[in-house]
Amino acid sequence: MQKLFENWRRYLKEAIGDTENPELSEDSDAIETFKKPLPLHFRIADREETIETKEGPVTAQGGDYIMTGTEGENWPIPAAKFEETYDILSTYDEEPVKGEAAKKKIIVFAKQMSEPFQVKVSWSSDLLSGDPGDYLVQYGPGDYGVVGKEIFDKTYEINQTI
């Protein structure tokens, strides 16, 4: 029972991107990958709001892009990060602004995790939770995310041009 309690406390205290910053490009278990350029719907938040992601609630600010994924899942992206990493395919003449966008081909590293884990996203104080089998994705130095296994398998591709 004591061991279970110690592991649970460790899980609650340690968060990737907060208490530890692994460099996945140096991890032999990580893969080089990129997100497929699938058209996804987005809307722009007009005020601060809480987005219920698959990995837990995340606060979005006004002006953030709220993406809807292939399984209906949602996640916020700060406007500057969205403009760096997505191409807008179309917009609808509505308020709030809505449209479709596709991810630019950006090589990242990902590692399938064998235990539950938490990630602090770089642009918010919120923590995301991952389950065994989910992927830890490193978008850049100190910039991490969680992608569920089923969604990863559908939306990411292994980089073959190494």
LINNOR-V305651 format. One record per residue. RES is the residue in one small letter. PHI is phi as a letter, one per 30 degrees, with the letter a starting at -180 (NA if undefined). OMEGA is omega in whole degrees, -180 to 180 (* if undefined). D_CENTER is the distance of its C-alpha to the mean C-alpha in Angstrom with 1 decimal. Layout:
RES_PHI_OMEGA_D_CENTER / RES_PHI_OMEGA_D_CENTER
//
This chain:
m_NA_179_33.5 / q_e_-180_33.2 / k_d_178_30.8 / l_e_180_28.5 / f_d_179_28.6 / e_d_178_27.9 / n_d_-180_24.8 / w_d_178_23.5 / r_d_179_24.1 / r_d_-180_22.4 / y_d_-178_19.2 / l_d_-176_19.4 / k_d_-174_20.2 / e_d_178_18.0 / a_b_176_14.4 / i_d_-177_12.6 / g_j_179_12.3 / d_b_-180_15.2 / t_c_177_18.0 / e_b_-178_17.1 / n_b_-179_15.5 / p_d_175_15.9 / e_c_-174_16.3 / l_d_178_15.0 / s_d_180_17.3 / e_c_-177_20.1 / d_c_-177_19.2 / s_d_178_21.4 / d_c_-179_19.1 / a_d_178_16.1 / i_c_175_16.1 / e_d_-172_15.8 / t_b_173_13.8 / f_a_-180_12.6 / k_d_177_11.1 / k_d_-178_14.2 / p_d_-180_15.4 / l_d_176_15.5 / p_d_179_16.7 / l_b_177_14.5 / h_d_174_15.9 / f_b_168_15.1 / r_b_179_17.1 / i_c_180_17.6 / a_d_180_17.9 / d_c_177_21.4 / r_a_177_21.2 / e_d_178_19.1 / e_a_177_17.7 / t_c_179_15.6 / i_c_178_12.9 / e_d_178_13.0 / t_d_176_9.6 / k_d_-176_10.1 / e_c_180_9.0 / g_k_-179_11.4 / p_d_179_12.6 / v_b_179_11.0 / t_d_174_13.6 / a_c_177_13.6 / q_c_173_16.5 / g_e_-178_19.0 / g_j_176_18.2 / d_d_175_14.4 / y_c_178_13.3 / i_c_-177_12.2 / m_d_172_10.9 / t_b_-175_12.2 / g_d_-175_11.1 / t_d_179_13.7 / e_c_-179_14.2 / g_i_179_14.5 / e_d_-179_11.2 / n_b_173_10.2 / w_a_178_7.6 / p_c_174_9.1 / i_b_175_9.1 / p_e_-174_12.1 / a_e_-178_14.9 / a_d_179_15.5 / k_d_178_12.0 / f_e_-178_12.3 / e_d_178_15.8 / e_d_-166_14.9 / t_c_-179_12.4 / y_b_170_13.7 / d_c_176_17.3 / i_d_180_18.8 / l_c_179_20.9 / s_a_173_22.7 / t_b_179_23.0 / y_c_-178_25.1 / d_d_-178_27.9 / e_b_171_26.8 / e_c_-6_26.0 / p_d_-179_23.2 / v_d_178_22.2 / k_b_178_20.4 / g_l_177_19.9 / e_b_179_18.1 / a_b_177_16.0 / a_b_-180_14.9 / k_d_173_12.5 / k_d_179_14.8 / k_d_-180_15.5 / i_b_-179_13.8 / i_d_177_14.2 / v_b_176_11.7 / f_c_-179_12.3 / a_b_179_11.0 / k_b_176_13.0 / q_d_-174_13.7 / m_c_-178_14.5 / s_c_-180_17.9 / e_b_173_17.7 / p_e_-179_15.8 / f_a_176_13.5 / q_b_-179_11.9 / v_b_171_9.4 / k_c_179_10.3 / v_d_-173_7.9 / s_d_-173_10.4 / w_c_-178_11.2 / s_a_177_12.0 / s_d_-178_14.0 / d_d_175_12.1 / l_c_174_11.2 / l_c_180_8.8 / s_c_176_10.8 / g_c_179_10.6 / d_c_174_13.8 / p_e_-178_16.0 / g_j_176_15.1 / d_d_-178_11.3 / y_c_166_9.6 / l_d_-180_8.5 / v_c_177_7.1 / q_c_-178_8.9 / y_d_-180_8.6 / g_l_179_11.9 / p_e_179_14.2 / g_i_-176_12.8 / d_c_-173_9.3 / y_b_174_6.8 / g_a_178_3.7 / v_c_175_4.9 / v_b_178_6.0 / g_d_-176_9.5 / k_e_-177_12.4 / e_d_180_13.9 / i_d_178_11.0 / f_e_-179_10.5 / d_d_-179_14.3 / k_d_-168_14.5 / t_c_179_12.1 / y_c_179_12.1 / e_b_178_15.5 / i_d_179_17.0 / n_d_-179_18.5 / q_c_-177_22.2 / t_c_-179_23.5 / i_c_*_23.6
//
